[in-house]
Amino acid sequence: MKIYPNLYLTTIQEITIGLLMKNKIKALILDVDNTLIDYHKNLSEEVIQWSQKLQGQGIKMYILSNTNKEEKVKAVAKKLEIPYEMFAKKPFKKGFQKVQQILNIKPENIAVVGDQIFTDIIGGNRCNMFTILVDPVDKKDYWYTAWKRPIENKIKKKIVKGEIHVF
């Protein structure tokens, strides 16, 4: 099981068109909680502008979330003007593969972006997609995520931020 991302960044806004083109990425599968929004469901203006800019440059985006709270995901998707799937059961492959088929893009041309190694990164790696780990937007976590953070933090210490890794 591949637990390491191909790239580790501080924020989602560090993902640029140049970085995506260099790695032949045509689409992003995005996590919601603590990747796009904080614990209190706030979506920053910076994230909205980042999304609009990349979409304006031809990058497709799709939200894939494990949550079962549709109103939360729907609100983010609407603001970013992108489609979504929820209750994805990441790291299982099914949700990633469904989005890949909808986008009609090869897995190696899709990047999975998220704040959790045990859901987003492992799931994306299992589907042979490029994986980008970002630091959580907020220090506050839901209980079902908080217990994993100390383990993830030990793994993160082995990764150099900003460098492409092939594990």
C-alpha positions, 0 to 999 in steps of 0.5 A: 500500500502506497501511503506517500503522496507524489507531492506535499504542499502547504495549501491548495493554492500552491497548485498552479497551472505550471505545476499541473502542466509539468506533470501532465495533469488535466483534472483535479479530484478534490476533497472538501473537509479541511481541504477546501473548507474549514471545520466551520464550513467556511470557503475562503475567497482565495480558494474560490479565485484559485478554482476559477483561475485553474478552471479558466485555464482548462483544468477540470475539477470534481469534488469527491467527499466521504461526507454524507452531509449533502448540503455542505458539499452541494454548497461548496460545489455550487460556489466553485461551479464544479460537480460532486460525489459524496459518501465516496468511502475513500480510500476504496477505489469505486468513487475515484474510478467513477469520477475518472469515468465521468471526466473521461481522462486517464488516471495518470492525468488526474491529481487527487488533492486532499488533507488526509493520507489514509483516505485521499492519498491512499485512494488516489495511489490505489487508482494510479493517480497523481496524489497531492497532500495539503496541510489541513485548512483548520487545526480543528478536526472531526473526531473521526479524523483527529485520531489519525493526525498523529500517525499522519504527522509522523509520515509527513516528516519523511516527505519534503514539501514542494518536491515531486516524489515517486515512491 
